[in-house]
């Protein structure tokens, strides 16, 4: 089961991590991201989009 990890900084300066393991939500986020970024994620690379760091982990 794949897990999409999103790391982002809050307005207070604290780092927050969100782990998304629902396939429907992962697919929705992929539709929002650029096609090249999705290909990088599927290849196992980390992607930074507007200060957010994304990574897809496969089990």
C-alpha positions in Angstrom: 0.0 0.0 0.0 1.6 3.3 -1.0 1.9 6.2 1.4 2.3 9.8 0.2 4.2 12.0 2.7 3.8 15.8 2.7 6.1 17.9 4.8 5.2 21.6 5.2 6.0 24.5 7.4 3.2 26.2 9.5 2.9 30.0 9.8 4.4 29.6 13.3 7.6 28.1 11.8 6.9 24.5 13.0 7.3 21.7 10.5 4.3 19.5 10.0 4.2 16.0 8.3 1.1 14.5 6.8 1.0 10.8 5.9 -1.7 10.0 3.3 -2.4 6.3 2.8 -5.9 6.4 1.2 -5.6 5.7 -2.5 -8.4 8.2 -3.4 -6.7 11.1 -1.6 -3.3 10.2 -3.2 -5.0 10.2 -6.7 -6.6 13.6 -5.9 -3.2 15.1 -4.9 -1.6 13.6 -8.1 -4.2 15.5 -10.2 -3.2 18.7 -8.5 0.5 18.3 -9.1 2.4 18.8 -12.4 2.8 15.7 -14.5 6.6 15.7 -14.3 6.4 15.9 -10.5 4.1 12.9 -10.4 6.5 10.9 -12.5 9.4 11.8 -10.1 7.2 10.8 -7.1 6.4 7.4 -8.8 10.1 6.9 -9.4 10.8 7.3 -5.7 12.2 10.8 -5.7 11.4 13.6 -3.3 9.7 16.6 -5.0 9.5 20.2 -3.6 6.4 22.2 -4.8 6.0 25.7 -3.4 7.8 25.0 -0.1 6.1 21.6 0.4 8.1 18.5 0.2 6.4 15.4 -1.2 7.5 11.8 -1.2 5.8 8.6 -2.3 6.7 5.4 -0.4 5.8 2.0 -1.7 5.4 -0.9 0.7 
